């Protein structure tokens, strides 16, 4: 299936390499150079590479059966979605309808929502299309944004490679329930205020490895140790 991939980051590089090995990668659309992340390995693939938004309006010249988005940071409009002869698909590392939008590795830890990954049809509304496949990823009190992110990336790649060979036979199902949606600027709300510093002081005072501040959750005892570094 000829696929034009819109992507940024290491997960997109893995998906691109996998599709290229199958002879299905028609072209890759990347972020502008100043915003590209972990995309250097794509230079070794002998496929056209475009930088958003230059030339993107003409992707129909690649004859795509599928327009695929993997962690692409720009909204793909209706004209581009309709360029796909079969469908436009997004791989989103959130268990939709939960944690649609930005930073789906963060909000399960804050809101207690389920984490996971979803392969779904793209529509003009962000992360709102019918579901093709999903996988849940467990999270626990010792997870951080980083550890959950790493597991979500692995689960997303596994979901994609397991599903893709037969994806055209799947009957999409609508998303059920209101779910949750977050914007990238909401991360600022998680920064610490002056009122939070007393808790920081307690945590750093109890950080004396192997000891730490202890707490109980999910019927187990845990300890937390903090690392504090200056920014400037």
N, C-alpha and C positions, 0 to 999 in steps of 0.2 A: 504494500500500500504506500504510494508516494506521499511523503509527509514533509511539510514545511514546519520546522520547529522554532518556536519563539522561546528563548530561554536566557538565563543568567545563573551562574553558580555551578558548583561541582555536581549536583544532581543532574542538571541539564546536560553537562558534559558526558556523564555516564549514559544517559538516555540516548544522546546523539551517537555515541560510539556503538551502542547496541543496535540502533536502527541502521547505522551505516554498514555494520557487518551483515545485516539482512538485506542490504541493497534497497532500503526503503527511505533513505534520507535524501530528499530532493534539494533542500536548502536550509540554512540556519539564519535566524534573525536575532541579533544580539542587542544589548543595551548600547548606547553611545559609549565610545572608548573610555571616557572619564568615569563611567559608572559600571564598567564590566568587572566581574569578580570571578576568579578561578576559571577563566575561559581559555587560557593559553593552549591547552591540549587540542582544542578544536582546530588550530591552525594546521594540524597534520592530516585532517580529513579533506579529501578532494571533493568538496561540495561548495557551492556558492555561499558566501557569508555576507550578510547585509547588516548595517548598523542603523538601528531605529533613529529616525523614521525614513531615512534615505532609500528610495526605491521600493519601499514596502507596499505601496499602493498597487504595484504591478506584480505581486507574487503569483497571480493567476498564470503568468508565463511559465511557471514551473509545473503547471498541471497537477496541483496537489489533490489527492483524494482526501487528505486530512490536514487540518491546521491544528497543531498541538502546542499547548502552552505548558511550560514547566518553570515555575518560579519567575515568570516574566513580570517586570515591574511597571509595565505600561498597559493601559486599557486597549484592548484589541477591538476595534469598532466593527459595526455590522458589515461593512463592505469587505473587510478581511475575513470575517467569519464565513461569509457566503462564498468566498473563493474556493472553499473545500467542496469537492464533488460529493463526498460522503458526509463528513461531519467535522465540526470543530470541537476539540476535546481539551480539557484542562486536568493536570495532575496537581492536586492541592493537598498539602500535608496537614489537613484538618479533617475531623470526622463530621462532615457536613450533615445537617445544617449547623452544627456547632463549630465555632471558631472560623467562620468565613472571614475573608479579609486578611489583614496583616498579622504577622507574628503568631501563628497558631501553635508554636512551641511554648509560648509564654502563658497564654490565658488559661489553659487547663490547670496550671499550677496556682493561679490566682483565683479563678472562679470555681474550681472543682469540676469543670466540665470534662467530658470524655475526650481523649486524644486519639488521633488516628490519621488515616490518609484516604483520599477519595479521588477516583477517576470519574469525571462527569462531563456531560455535554456543556459547551459554552453558550451563553446567551448574552444579550446586551446588559443584563444585570450581573454584577460580580458574584461569582461562586454560587449561583442560584440555579443552575441547570440540572436536568435529570441525571440520576446516578447510574453509572455503568458498573462500578465495583468499589468496594470499601474494605479496609482492614483496620481493626481497632488496635491501638498501642497502649499498653498499661503504663500508668505513671504512679510513683510512690513518694512518700515524704522525703526521701533522700535525693530526689531528682532536682536538677537545676535546669534553667533554660537551655544550657549547652547539652547536657546529657539527654534530655528529651528530644532536642533538635537532631542529634546524631541518630537516635533510634527512628525518628520519623523519616529521616532521609533514607535509611536502609529499608524501612518498611515500604516507602513510596516506590523505590526502585524495584523491590520484589513484587509489589502489586502490579506495577506497570508491565514488567517482563512476563509475569504469569498470565496477565489478562490480554495483552496485546495480540497474540496470535489468533485468538478467537473473538476479538472485540466486536467485529461486525455482526456477530450472531447474537449478541446480548440485547435483551429488551430493556431499555432504560426505565428506571422507576423514579417517580417524583420524590423530591425531598419532603420529609414529613416533620411538621412542627416548626415553631418560630426560630429555634436555634439561637446562635449568638453571632455578632459581627463586630469586628474591631478595626480601627484605623491605626496606621503606624504612629501617628502623633500621640496616641493614647499611652504609649510607653512612658512618656514623661510623667504620667500620673503615678507611676510606680517608684519614682525617685523619692528619696527620703526628705522629709521636712524637718524643721527645727524640733517639732514635737516628737519625732521618731528617734532622735539622737540618744535619748535615755536608753532605749532598747539596744541601740548599737553599742553603747557603753557596757551594757550587761553582757552582750555577746562577746565583745573583745576581752572583757575581764575574765570570762570563763574559758577563753581559748588558751589552753595550756596543754598541747598534745602530750599524751593521748586523751586528755580530758576535754570536755566541752560542755556547753549549756545543754541540759537534757530536757526532753519533752516526750509526751505520749500521744500517739495518733494511730488509729486503726488497730488498737489493741496491742501495740508494740511500743517499746521505749526506743528513742532515738537521741542522738547528740548532734549538736551543730557547732562547727568551728568556722571562724570567719578569717578572711584575708583582706587587708585594707592597704591600698596603695595610693600614693598621690598622683593626681592627674597632670599637674604642671610643675 
